[in-house]
């Protein structure tokens, strides 16, 4: 039995939240330096697209991207006018529209909280049926990422990148 997700906000409110989130994200960039507004801007897009299908989520992502990129890239229209500024803003906003679709798709997954996608410093988290491995077996079913997991030595199957053999460790007698 699959539960149907209803959107968190009705259409006009979701559009207003998406545009407001884009403006909050714009205020987080240099020139205004209100960096603490960046998570609120991204969170506004997540709230606006939650429970929506792909096409409305793409529209909300486009609104969010236009509200963010149009004022941010206004410098590109100083010498060339809107012939450069409008297409550049629209092209960048289309990437945010794609992110809105991806947010809507991952939000509609009915996996009971076993898959959570973090769009930021935490990175993706994907847990299988059980976060604990069988006794004596390494767990490849539950990968955790984040500051606490990285400091504890957990993380992706290879938490630390392996350096190339010529770089580390230096072999005895080799001069650098």
C-alpha positions in Angstrom: 0.0 0.0 0.0 1.5 3.3 -1.1 0.6 6.5 0.6 0.1 9.5 -1.6 2.1 12.5 -0.6 0.4 15.8 -0.6 2.4 19.0 -1.2 3.4 20.8 1.9 2.2 24.2 0.5 -0.4 25.2 -2.0 0.8 26.5 -5.3 0.8 30.3 -4.7 2.5 29.9 -1.3 5.0 27.4 -2.7 5.9 29.9 -5.4 6.3 32.7 -2.9 8.5 30.5 -0.7 10.6 29.5 -3.7 11.2 33.1 -4.8 11.9 34.1 -1.2 14.4 31.3 -0.9 16.2 32.5 -4.0 16.4 36.0 -2.6 17.7 34.7 0.7 20.3 32.8 -1.2 21.3 35.9 -3.1 21.7 37.8 0.2 24.1 35.1 1.4 26.6 35.9 -1.4 29.3 38.5 -1.4 28.1 42.1 -1.5 25.6 41.5 1.3 27.6 38.8 3.2 24.7 37.4 5.1 26.1 33.9 4.9 23.8 32.5 7.5 20.9 32.9 5.2 22.2 30.3 2.7 20.7 27.2 4.5 17.4 29.0 4.8 17.4 29.6 1.1 18.1 26.0 0.2 15.6 24.9 2.9 12.9 27.1 1.3 13.4 25.2 -2.0 13.1 21.9 -0.2 9.9 22.9 1.5 8.4 24.3 -1.7 9.1 21.2 -3.7 8.2 18.6 -1.0 5.4 16.3 -2.1 5.2 17.7 -5.7 5.5 15.9 -9.0 8.4 16.6 -11.4 6.8 19.4 -13.5 5.6 21.6 -10.7 8.9 21.1 -8.8 10.8 22.1 -12.0 8.7 25.3 -12.1 9.4 26.1 -8.5 13.1 25.4 -9.0 13.1 27.7 -12.0 11.4 30.5 -9.9 14.0 29.9 -7.2 16.9 30.0 -9.6 15.6 33.1 -11.4 15.2 34.9 -8.0 18.7 33.9 -7.2 20.6 34.3 -10.5 18.9 37.4 -12.0 20.1 39.8 -9.3 23.4 37.9 -8.8 24.4 38.1 -12.5 23.2 41.6 -13.1 26.8 42.7 -13.6 26.9 40.8 -16.9 24.4 43.2 -18.4 26.4 46.3 -17.8 28.1 46.5 -21.1 26.0 44.1 -23.3 22.6 44.9 -21.8 19.9 42.3 -21.3 21.0 40.3 -24.4 23.7 38.6 -22.2 22.1 38.9 -18.7 18.7 37.3 -19.4 19.9 34.2 -21.2 22.7 33.6 -18.7 20.3 34.0 -15.8 17.8 31.6 -17.4 20.5 29.0 -18.3 21.7 29.0 -14.7 18.1 28.9 -13.3 17.5 25.8 -15.4 20.1 23.9 -13.4 18.2 24.8 -10.2 15.0 23.6 -12.0 16.7 20.3 -12.4 17.6 20.3 -8.7 14.0 21.0 -7.9 13.0 17.9 -9.9 15.6 15.8 -8.1 14.4 17.1 -4.7 10.8 16.2 -5.6 11.8 12.7 -6.7 13.9 11.9 -3.7 11.2 13.4 -1.4 8.6 11.0 -2.9 10.6 7.9 -2.2 8.5 5.6 0.1 11.4 3.9 1.9 10.4 4.5 5.5 13.2 6.9 6.3 15.9 4.6 5.1 17.2 6.9 2.5 17.9 10.5 3.4 19.6 12.8 0.9 21.6 15.6 2.4 22.4 18.4 -0.1 25.3 20.0 1.6 28.2 19.4 3.8 26.7 16.2 5.3 26.7 14.4 2.0 24.4 11.6 1.1 23.4 9.0 3.6 22.1 5.6 2.6 21.3 2.8 5.0 20.1 -0.6 4.1 17.8 -2.7 6.1 19.9 -2.8 9.2 22.6 -0.3 10.2 24.5 -3.1 12.1 26.4 -5.7 10.2 26.3 -9.4 10.9 28.9 -10.4 13.5 32.4 -10.6 12.0 31.4 -8.9 8.7 32.1 -5.4 7.5 29.1 -3.4 6.7 28.6 -2.3 3.2 24.9 -1.8 3.6 25.1 1.3 5.7 27.3 4.2 4.7 27.3 7.3 6.8 28.8 10.6 6.0 29.2 13.7 7.9 31.5 15.5 10.3 31.0 13.1 13.2 31.2 10.0 11.0 34.4 11.2 9.3 36.1 11.9 12.6 35.1 8.5 13.9 36.7 6.8 10.9 33.4 5.8 9.4 32.2 7.2 6.1 32.1 5.8 2.6 33.6 2.3 2.1 37.0 4.1 1.6 37.0 6.9 4.1 40.4 8.1 3.2 41.7 8.4 -0.3 44.6 6.2 -1.2 47.6 8.1 -2.3 49.4 7.0 -5.5 52.3 4.7 -4.8 54.8 7.2 -6.0 53.6 9.9 -3.5 53.2 8.1 -0.2 54.9 6.6 1.8 58.3 7.7 0.6 60.5 4.6 0.2 63.8 4.4 1.8 66.6 6.0 -0.1 64.4 8.0 -2.5 65.3 11.7 -2.7 62.5 14.2 -3.2 
